Every structure is written in C-alpha cells, then in structure tokens.
C-alpha cells in the first residue's frame, strides 16, 4: 500500500487528509491521477503540473516531469502550489 497525506485543497477535494492506495507501484504522475479520481465534483483543482510530491525523507518534486516510482510502503505528501502555508 502507498500512504498519501493530502494538504490544502487536495484534502478538501478528496474528503480526507490521508488516503491509502492498494497499488504496489505507481509512477508519480499516475499517483496524482489516482488521487484526482477520488475527488468529488467535476474538477478537483489539482493536477500533476501544480502539485508537489514530497517523501518522508524530504525529497520533493513535480510529478509531471519526474518519472519517479512510488512503491508499496512509501509514505508521500501531496502539496498544492497554492497551499498558503
């Protein structure tokens, strides 16, 4: 399982500050797309282009260009660029 903490309006869109995905492996862009699919309403307001993915150890990147693989057991945070603090 992949554990995802959702900050700002991402958490509001999906209705929870934490979600768990049953996937064993996802690339970072697919991870954001999966979480977007959990959002209520037609347009969740976050994409792979305006969201930061951050690992527990402090590595952060924009998923659209990273190609980074997230694996079973990883804990990541999704932070919108417009988070506000």
Buried (B, 14 or more C-beta within 10 A) or exposed (E): EBBBBBBBBBBBBBEBBEBEBEBEEBBBBBBBBBBBEBBEEEEBBBBBEEBBBBBEEEEEBBBBEBEBEBEEEBBBBBBBEEEEE
